Each structure stands twice: as C-alpha cells, then as structure tokens.
Amino acid sequence: MAIENRSDTFEIGGDRTVHRLGYGAMRLTGEDIIGRPDDEEAAHQVLHEAIARGVDFVDTADSYGPCVSERIIGEALAPYPDDLVVATKGGLLRNDDGDWIPNGDPDYLRNAVLGSLDRLRVDSIDLYQLHRPDPDVAFEDSVHALAELKDEGKIDHVGLSNVDVDQLETARDIVEIATVQNRYNVTNREHDDVLDACEDAGIGFIPWYPMGAGDLEERADDLGAVAEAHDASRRQVALAWLLHRSPVTLPIPGTASADHLRQNVAASHLDLTDDDLAKLE
C-alpha cells in the first residue's frame, strides 16, 4: 500500500511540502549505530522502498555511524527526486565508548555542515538541525552559526532537536525555525509544551523514538485493545496516534527492514475514532 492521502501533508519552512509520515535513517548503520551495516545493499533497498511507497521526508544525522547513514543515503538516492526532503543533524559526537557528546562550537558546526554536504552529495541541505544544545557553549552562538550558514546558502531551513520552549523562543529571535525534533510518543509526553508551542507557531514537530518499545509497554493494554479493533499492531496504533495528536507532527519511524517499513506506511491510513483517542489519553 502506497501513501495516497496527499492532503495529509505539512509545509516545512512554509515551502517544502512533505507527507507527515517520514523515514528515520538512524538504523542504516552497524550495531549500536556504529560502523557500516552488514548488508549495505539491503540498506539501499529500504531507502528505495521508502521512496516507492511515497515517503518524501528522510531524516538522518552525521553522528549515525558516525557519517555512515548520510553516506548511504547519498549513495542510494542522489541525485534526489525533486519532492524529497533530506534532513540531517549536527552537534553531537560519538566517543570510543559509544557515548553521545554534544559539541555546539560554531567552528565545529560549520565544518560539520561541510561534511554533511559532501556525504549527502548536495549543494545545500534541505533541513539542518542542531542535534542537541551544548551546555559548554552559549546556545545563541550555536544557533547564530546555523543562521550564518543559511544566509550563505548552505542550509535551506534550520531546525532544532532536544530543546525546551525557552530555547525554541531564543532561537526564533535569531533565525526562522522550521522544525523541532524531541523525544515524544503516546506514553512519553514530557514535551507536550514544546509540541503545543510548535503548533501555535506553525513549526513542524518531529517526534523521535515514536514507537519506543520500552515506552509503549506502559500502555500495552490500551494500545492492544485499539490495535485489535483495527486489525493493526500496537506500533501502528502508536504511529497513528502521533498523526492524530497534532497537524504539525512529523513522525519518522526508523527501520532497516522493508517489511517493517511497509507496516509503518500502512499506519498512516489508520483512522482512529474519538473513542480510540480517549482510550489512549
């Protein structure tokens, strides 16, 4: 089943229309998000399957691999279809132990953008997101660096990730913010206030970990009851709930399996009733 309901879209930055169910490319790497995948051809096939199914928003980051996910996307899809938006993120490193280390230094971000341009094989990045604020660097300095890169034409739209409402408003005083990407799903709603702020401002909200197994187990019974009524899986219901939650949500479920990808796309056709939504609330 391909995506057919093209009215269910969002305009990133007001000028790039995407279907609201995208694809997260974090899993197109080796184990623990480090190194290249065991089967690179399969990784390419998943990307091509996503495009064939009507997915037109792919999200990645330079820290996935590191650099592996971006490179695989460039190898598999460049030159890109005109309607495809490829988003990436920078400002988060991996150390030898696999820990995630913020780096929001402006010079580092500038070099990171240049690397992403090369790996993605583009002249300008559709959407570039600050992956995480760096507690050792003034947040405004990191955002100013991305604003300058946008002015130079290396970035089309600026996004943020893992921010609170105050940081969002601070960034908006510096540059137009197209999206925010925070952890959010039917169970973990810590960032309800950020989502509400995004909705009020017409900013896209990209929920990461949208179907996190550990989170969803807390609502297993409710999700299971709704899933059974729709002949669907709990994960599909969790995705459908995100699409119902707000017109600005842009879930990006990630998978290295073409079969799981098809199941995720099918979730975009799942119409939850008012009773379903009340049960999940």
ZADRENTOR-405887 format. One record per residue: x, y, z of N, C-alpha, C in turn; residue number from 1. Coordinates in steps of 0.001 Angstrom, whole numbers, plus 500000, padded with zeros to 6 digits. Example, Ala and Ser with C-alpha at 12.3 -4.5 7.8 and 13.67 -1.06 7.14 Angstrom:
BEGIN
   n.xx   n.yy   n.zz  ca.xx  ca.yy  ca.zz   c.xx   c.yy   c.zz  nr
 513190 494310 507800 512300 495500 507800 513200 496700 507800   1
 512850 497750 507080 513670 498940 507140 512900 500030 507870   2
END
This chain:
BEGIN
   n.xx   n.yy   n.zz  ca.xx  ca.yy  ca.zz   c.xx   c.yy   c.zz  nr
 500848 498809 500000 500000 500000 500000 500882 501238 500000   1
 500741 502096 499027 501488 503344 498972 500687 504458 499626   2
 501381 505514 500024 500696 506658 500599 499852 507314 499523   3
 498565 507488 499803 497671 508061 498809 497061 509385 499261   4
 496909 509570 500563 496239 510748 501068 497206 511923 501108   5
 497346 512607 499993 498301 513702 499891 497800 514959 500595   6
 496561 514979 501089 496119 516115 501874 496738 516086 503260   7
 497251 514932 503671 497851 514775 504990 499324 515153 504908   8
 499572 516449 504708 500923 516937 504475 501230 518115 505389   9
 502499 518500 505376 502944 519667 506139 503979 520391 505297  10
 503992 521718 505401 504968 522514 504662 506110 522911 505588  11
 507251 522262 505424 508429 522582 506227 508967 523947 505798  12
 509045 524863 506749 509524 526198 506431 508597 526972 505528  13
 507388 526458 505334 506404 527144 504502 506549 526913 503021  14
 507569 526122 502603 507756 525962 501154 508163 524565 500705  15
 508360 523628 501630 508701 522258 501239 507628 521322 501780  16
 506742 520908 500902 505610 520078 501302 506031 518624 501387  17
 505772 518007 502539 506089 516598 502736 504891 515888 503330  18
 504813 514588 503055 503838 513777 503748 504266 513684 505203  19
 503299 513619 506107 503625 513729 507521 504237 512457 508114  20
 504279 511365 507398 504994 510178 507871 506289 510064 507083  21
 507402 510299 507760 508698 510238 507108 509442 508960 507453  22
 510736 508989 507226 511584 507828 507499 512827 508282 508243  23
 513110 507647 509371 514310 507932 510136 515404 506942 509797  24
 516564 507445 509370 517619 506594 508806 518707 506234 509810  25
 518428 506319 511105 519452 506013 512097 519907 504561 512022  26
 518991 503651 511663 519299 502222 511697 520039 501730 510453  27
 520341 502613 509530 521090 502207 508336 522588 502199 508639  28
 522941 501593 509747 524328 501566 510212 524607 500188 510802  29
 525778 500052 511414 526091 498813 512102 525443 498749 513478  30
 525811 497738 514220 525256 497535 515553 525585 498720 516456  31
 524599 499106 517293 524762 500229 518221 524992 501550 517497  32
 524533 501636 516276 524612 502854 515458 526069 503231 515194  33
 526930 502220 515083 528355 502446 514816 528792 501601 513621  34
 529500 502211 512674 530017 501484 511520 528973 501279 510434  35
 529412 500631 509371 528524 500382 508237 527683 499136 508507  36
 526523 499036 507875 525661 497870 508104 526266 496616 507491  37
 525857 495462 507989 526356 494196 507452 525961 494022 505991  38
 524759 494490 505634 524249 494331 504270 523919 495714 503712  39
 524871 496320 503040 524655 497675 502528 523639 497701 501392  40
 523570 496634 500617 522582 496589 499539 521169 496599 500113  41
 520966 495889 501232 519665 495891 501885 519311 497292 502391  42
 520313 498014 502891 520080 499384 503340 519636 500261 502178  43
 520279 500097 501030 519873 500847 499833 518448 500487 499435  44
 518110 499205 499525 516783 498754 499129 515696 499350 500020  45
 515975 499459 501326 514991 500056 502228 514733 501512 501827  46
 515779 502244 501505 515599 503631 501075 514785 503717 499793  47
 515088 502856 498845 514324 502869 497591 512874 502456 497829  48
 512655 501528 498749 511295 501114 499088 510522 502277 499710  49
 511192 503045 500560 510534 504199 501165 510069 505178 500096  50
 510950 505482 499150 510580 506414 498077 509430 505844 497253  51
 509495 504560 496946 508448 503918 496156 507106 503952 496865  52
 507133 503934 498187 505895 503949 498977 505368 505358 499203  53
 506011 506346 498644 505526 507718 498757 506125 508522 499879  54
 507092 507968 500606 507766 508729 501658 508622 509813 501000  55
 508461 511044 501444 509212 512142 500828 509961 512985 501852  56
 510185 512403 503053 510952 513084 504092 511839 512058 504784  57
 513154 512215 504639 514131 511297 505227 514989 512092 506208  58
 515134 511566 507418 515887 512250 508462 517088 511419 508880  59
 518233 512065 509026 519449 511377 509444 520271 512312 510326  60
 521537 511973 510571 522448 512814 511347 523872 512379 511061  61
 524815 513303 511228 526209 512939 510969 526756 511994 512038  62
 526114 511927 513192 526591 511051 514272 526132 509609 514115  63
 525266 509336 513150 524816 507959 512931 525859 507222 512107  64
 526681 506460 512793 527731 505707 512113 529086 505792 512787  65
 529659 506954 513062 529290 508271 512539 529499 508367 511020  66
 528732 509260 510418 528829 509610 508990 528287 508528 508058  67
 527987 507337 508582 527596 506222 507720 526212 506426 507105  68
 525233 506793 507917 523869 506936 507405 523795 507982 506301  69
 524432 509130 506519 524436 510172 505489 525050 509647 504197  70
 526179 508943 504317 526869 508469 503128 526007 507456 502361  71
 525337 506574 503073 524489 505579 502422 523315 506245 501711  72
 522736 507263 502325 521634 507994 501676 522135 508632 500384  73
 523300 509264 500430 523855 509861 499223 524126 508836 498141  74
 524690 507691 498544 524997 506637 497575 523729 506075 496941  75
 522691 505902 497759 521484 505228 497276 520541 506138 496502  76
 520451 507402 496881 519361 508240 496367 519792 509438 495534  77
 521028 509904 495668 521447 511058 494868 521665 510651 493418  78
 521255 511514 492469 520531 512773 492649 519089 512517 493116  79
 518616 513344 494013 517359 513090 494696 516144 513488 493858  80
 515013 512785 494082 513763 513242 493469 513449 514674 493906  81
 512801 515426 493043 512547 516837 493333 511714 517034 494592  82
 510829 516074 494886 509933 516265 496024 510488 515690 497325  83
 511692 515154 497313 512254 514540 498509 512996 515579 499355  84
 512668 515629 500633 513374 516467 501598 514279 515564 502423  85
 515572 515861 502407 516538 515117 503222 517014 516040 504340  86
 516742 515634 505565 517134 516416 506741 518284 515711 507444  87
 519194 516494 507995 520252 515912 508801 520475 516781 510027  88
 521352 516307 510904 521602 516995 512166 523103 517004 512446  89
 523541 517995 513214 524926 518078 513625 525026 518660 515022  90
 526182 518457 515661 526378 518972 517000 526353 517904 518072  91
 526490 516632 517655 526523 515529 518605 527554 514521 518118  92
 528523 514198 518977 529622 513308 518615 529453 511958 519295  93
 530202 510964 518809 530297 509667 519477 531737 509456 519923  94
 531929 509055 521195 533282 508735 521630 533548 507242 521463  95
 534722 506801 521893 535106 505403 521688 534201 504436 522438  96
 533542 504906 523490 532635 504053 524257 531211 504083 523705  97
 531000 504848 522635 529669 504943 522051 528781 505974 522706  98
 529335 506778 523628 528538 507822 524272 528273 508960 523288  99
 527179 509673 523527 526801 510805 522687 527257 512084 523394 100
 528116 512863 522742 528742 514032 523348 528368 515289 522553 101
 527672 516258 523173 527313 517482 522438 528540 518303 522069 102
 528488 518939 520911 529509 519912 520504 528825 520979 519665 103
 528517 522088 520312 527838 523177 519619 528743 524328 519254 104
 530056 524095 519259 531005 525144 518889 530731 525603 517452 105
 530616 526904 517211 530295 527384 515859 531247 526883 514789 106
 532553 526860 515072 533506 526372 514067 533279 524891 513784 107
 532989 524133 514825 532711 522721 514615 531456 522535 513757 108
 530407 523300 514050 529161 523164 513284 529384 523517 511813 109
 530193 524541 511561 530478 524909 510168 531158 523742 509440 110
 532148 523143 510067 532823 522005 509448 531894 520810 509304 111
 530998 520628 510286 530049 519525 510220 529110 519677 509034 112
 528656 520894 508797 527774 521135 507648 528497 520826 506344 113
 529754 521239 506236 530513 520961 505018 530652 519453 504802 114
 530883 518706 505867 530967 517261 505743 529654 516643 505312 115
 528559 517117 505867 527246 516579 505500 526916 516891 504042 116
 527263 518085 503591 527047 518427 502183 527749 517428 501272 117
 528975 517087 501623 529759 516163 500812 529155 514763 500830 118
 528820 514265 502016 528308 512891 502117 526934 512758 501482 119
 526100 513775 501621 524760 513719 501029 524763 514070 499546 120
 525875 514580 499062 526049 514915 497644 525081 516018 497202 121
 525029 517078 497999 524159 518207 497679 524949 519500 497815 122
 524402 520565 497233 524998 521893 497362 524405 522654 498544 123
 523191 522264 498950 522528 522892 500091 521690 521834 500798 124
 521674 521872 502121 520936 520878 502911 519511 521380 503137 125
 518538 520548 502797 517132 520950 502885 516763 521412 504294 126
 517135 520631 505284 516822 520951 506683 517994 520498 507546 127
 518635 521447 508227 519769 521116 509100 519385 521457 510528 128
 519506 520458 511426 519047 520615 512795 520222 520554 513777 129
 520214 521461 514754 521166 521368 515863 520743 520159 516691 130
 521614 519139 516755 521209 517855 517318 520925 517930 518814 131
 521689 518744 519525 521450 518897 520954 522197 520132 521450 132
 521578 520956 522275 522319 522091 522849 523536 521600 523633 133
 524611 522350 523530 525853 522026 524222 525933 522864 525496 134
 525942 522238 526677 525975 523020 527917 527247 523844 528082 135
 528277 523539 527296 529544 524270 527402 529678 525382 526365 136
 528645 525571 525544 528657 526613 524512 527356 527390 524618 137
 527434 528700 524523 526211 529504 524554 525272 529057 523435 138
 524043 528751 523796 523073 528256 522824 522920 529234 521663 139
 522888 530519 521978 522737 531527 520928 523876 531460 519916 140
 525094 531160 520372 526233 531081 519456 526052 529929 518463 141
 525550 528803 518946 525311 527657 518054 524259 528006 517009 142
 523199 528652 517441 522117 528998 516511 522582 530063 515517 143
 523335 531038 515993 523865 532062 515079 524719 531413 513981 144
 525482 530381 514336 526310 529709 513335 525442 529107 512236 145
 524331 528485 512625 523445 527896 511618 522739 528989 510810 146
 522414 530101 511461 521790 531211 510732 522736 531740 509660 147
 524019 531843 509991 525004 532321 509015 525138 531339 507847 148
 525123 530062 508155 525216 529049 507099 523975 529079 506204 149
 522841 529403 506795 521633 529574 505978 521783 530783 505070 150
 522289 531890 505603 522490 533092 504792 523448 532818 503629 151
 524402 531925 503855 525378 531588 502814 524837 530593 501792 152
 523635 530074 502030 523034 529142 501084 523423 527694 501283 153
 524112 527396 502360 524499 526002 502615 523386 525211 503309 154
 522471 525928 503925 521310 525342 504596 520073 526054 504084 155
 519040 525294 503725 517779 525918 503308 516903 526266 504510 156
 516813 525341 505462 515979 525560 506649 516725 525083 507890 157
 516499 525779 509003 517146 525453 510273 516135 524791 511201 158
 516581 523714 511865 515761 523055 512860 516531 522865 514151 159
 515818 522467 515189 516401 522213 516499 516020 520816 516948 160
 516768 520296 517898 516438 518989 518472 516776 519003 519959 161
 515930 518333 520730 516158 518196 522179 516216 519551 522876 162
 515219 520392 522613 515167 521727 523215 513891 521899 524020 163
 513904 522905 524895 512703 523269 525633 512078 524504 524993 164
 510961 524950 525560 510236 526080 524961 511079 527356 524994 165
 511787 527605 526103 512600 528821 526184 513694 528826 525126 166
 514324 527676 524903 515360 527603 523877 514764 527801 522481 167
 513586 527263 522265 512917 527465 520976 512666 528951 520734 168
 512166 529639 521728 511876 531060 521553 513159 531864 521376 169
 514210 531498 522092 515500 532171 521916 515998 532010 520479 170
 515907 530795 519960 516365 530541 518592 515526 531295 517572 171
 514235 531392 517816 513346 532070 516858 513649 533557 516764 172
 514266 534124 517801 514681 535528 517742 515908 535718 516861 173
 516585 534608 516534 517815 534668 515746 517569 534288 514293 174
 516793 533227 514065 516587 532704 512717 515234 531998 512680 175
 514650 531924 511522 513387 531192 511398 513640 529709 511669 176
 512852 529131 512551 512982 527722 512898 511864 526947 512194 177
 512268 525958 511402 511304 525202 510609 510749 523991 511354 178
 511596 523348 512193 511172 522130 512879 511853 522025 514238 179
 511230 521219 515097 511834 520811 516362 511702 519301 516463 180
 512781 518636 516861 512767 517180 516998 513087 516805 518446 181
 512073 516326 519165 512222 515923 520556 511649 514523 520751 182
 512076 513864 521827 511514 512561 522160 510045 512747 522541 183
 509185 511912 521929 507746 512051 522189 507031 510844 521606 184
 506104 510291 522368 505242 509224 521861 504003 509118 522733 185
 503167 508129 522482 501877 508041 523163 502035 507898 524669 186
 503168 507392 525118 503415 507237 526552 504272 508364 527110 187
 505331 508727 526418 506255 509751 526888 505854 511104 526301 188
 505193 511923 527107 504695 513223 526635 505335 514377 527394 189
 506572 514178 527783 507291 515198 528538 507306 516537 527815 190
 507328 516489 526482 507466 517721 525703 506146 518168 525080 191
 505042 517916 525781 503752 518433 525329 503807 519946 525120 192
 504490 520654 526021 504532 522109 525912 505299 522557 524675 193
 506349 521817 524305 507099 522162 523098 506252 521904 521858 194
 505551 520774 521848 504665 520476 520718 503591 521552 520590 195
 502999 521953 521700 501967 522986 521642 502530 524300 521113 196
 503754 524637 521539 504388 525863 521041 504638 525781 519548 197
 505062 524603 519082 505281 524411 517646 503974 524547 516874 198
 502921 523957 517400 501627 524045 516711 501165 525501 516616 199
 501322 526237 517706 500911 527653 517693 501686 528454 516658 200
 502962 528080 516443 503829 528847 515539 503887 528266 514127 201
 503215 527134 513896 503281 526502 512580 504622 525861 512295 202
 505299 525417 513353 506603 524760 513234 506397 523247 513266 203
 507076 522523 512392 506959 521074 512385 507554 520466 513650 204
 506899 519451 514196 507385 518763 515389 507666 517307 515013 205
 508944 516927 515094 509379 515597 514681 509604 514756 515935 206
 508697 513834 516262 508875 513037 517474 509857 511894 517254 207
 510985 511924 517994 511888 510784 517874 511535 509743 518928 208
 511932 508518 518631 511509 507351 519419 509984 507245 519420 209
 509360 507356 518248 507890 507394 518194 507232 506081 518577 210
 507964 504977 518456 507390 503670 518787 508303 502932 519755 211
 508966 503679 520649 509915 503075 521569 509303 501951 522372 212
 509861 500759 522229 509272 499579 522855 509170 499736 524364 213
 510233 500261 524983 510210 500421 526428 509118 501370 526880 214
 508901 502447 526124 507850 503389 526459 506470 502757 526263 215
 506284 502105 525116 504954 501615 524758 504470 500504 525661 216
 505372 499788 526300 504950 498714 527191 504075 499242 528322 217
 504276 500505 528691 503476 501074 529766 502002 501209 529381 218
 501736 501258 528078 500348 501384 527603 499949 500180 526773 219
 500540 499045 527053 500339 497854 526223 498883 497458 526118 220
 498146 497496 527232 496747 497053 527217 495885 497970 526359 221
 496027 499287 526565 495221 500237 525783 495578 500170 524307 222
 496866 500136 524012 497292 500037 522618 496807 498737 521996 223
 496887 497658 522759 496443 496367 522251 494964 496337 521938 224
 494146 496964 522789 492701 496986 522554 492360 497763 521289 225
 493006 498906 521103 492758 499699 519888 493284 498961 518663 226
 494444 498349 518791 495024 497613 517667 494105 496472 517237 227
 493566 495756 518198 492685 494625 517862 491442 495102 517125 228
 490914 496248 517520 489711 496780 516864 489967 497170 515420 229
 491219 497487 515089 491553 497937 513730 492359 496904 512954 230
 492513 495710 513517 493327 494672 512879 494704 495231 512544 231
 495305 495875 513533 496604 496520 513354 497519 496093 514494 232
 498751 496548 514457 499698 496277 515529 499716 497447 516503 233
 500251 497216 517692 500366 498293 518672 501268 499401 518135 234
 502334 499034 517432 503243 500031 516882 502533 500893 515841 235
 501681 500282 515031 500924 501052 514044 499966 502029 514729 236
 499326 501579 515791 498424 502460 516532 499207 503621 517141 237
 500402 503337 517667 501221 504397 518249 501580 505453 517203 238
 501895 505022 515989 502190 505968 514913 500937 506755 514530 239
 499815 506050 514400 498571 506724 514034 498191 507766 515078 240
 498431 507445 516362 498115 508415 517418 498936 509691 517237 241
 500200 509559 516898 501031 510734 516685 500496 511596 515541 242
 500032 510960 514482 499485 511706 513356 498182 512407 513731 243
 497420 511812 514670 496182 512433 515140 496453 513526 516183 244
 497584 513435 516867 497846 514319 518010 497876 515791 517614 245
 498456 516101 516468 498580 517494 516037 498844 517534 514547 246
 498368 518575 513862 498641 518682 512421 500087 519004 512091 247
 500916 519287 513106 502320 519609 512820 503261 518456 513146 248
 502744 517322 513644 503625 516203 513953 504090 515516 512673 249
 505389 515175 512665 506017 514520 511515 506787 513298 512014 250
 506104 512193 512318 506814 511008 512814 507798 510472 511773 251
 508940 509982 512260 509967 509440 511365 510401 508059 511872 252
 509515 507082 511861 509918 505753 512334 511083 505220 511515 253
 512022 504612 512211 513200 504076 511542 513209 502567 511548 254
 513733 501989 510504 513853 500541 510399 514877 500201 509333 255
 515474 499025 509468 516346 498503 508420 515647 497402 507644 256
 514339 497229 507876 513563 496158 507255 512517 496741 506312 257
 512499 496264 505075 511500 496726 504114 510094 496338 504561 258
 509957 495181 505197 508648 494749 505677 508136 495681 506772 259
 508994 496029 507720 508596 496961 508770 508265 498334 508185 260
 509003 498724 507165 508721 499992 506505 507311 499996 505936 261
 506930 498912 505275 505583 498836 504709 504519 498912 505808 262
 504781 498267 506939 503837 498328 508050 503720 499751 508596 263
 504839 500440 508664 504811 501824 509145 504004 502715 508220 264
 504205 502571 506913 503457 503372 505947 501963 503077 506057 265
 501618 501824 506264 500205 501461 506403 499564 502162 507591 266
 500350 502464 508624 499811 503146 509799 499282 504528 509462 267
 499792 505144 508392 499321 506480 508020 497892 506450 507496 268
 497368 505254 507203 495988 505114 506730 495038 504709 507853 269
 495550 504566 509043 494743 504087 510164 493974 505260 510767 270
 492645 505213 510689 491799 506281 511225 491307 505898 512612 271
 491811 506572 513614 491398 506311 514982 490108 507072 515285 272
 489221 506429 516013 487956 507065 516389 488150 507927 517624 273
 487128 508717 517941 487182 509515 519164 487315 508618 520387 274
 486647 507471 520359 486753 506535 521479 488174 505983 521595 275
 488782 505690 520441 490174 505214 520456 491085 506248 521094 276
 490935 507502 520658 491800 508555 521162 491578 508782 522656 277
 490326 508699 523087 490032 508861 524521 490692 507742 525322 278
 490672 506550 524789 491296 505421 525483 492800 505621 525600 279
 493410 506174 524577 494863 506370 524587 495271 507604 525395 280
 494340 508488 525677 494636 509634 526524 494760 509219 527985 281
END
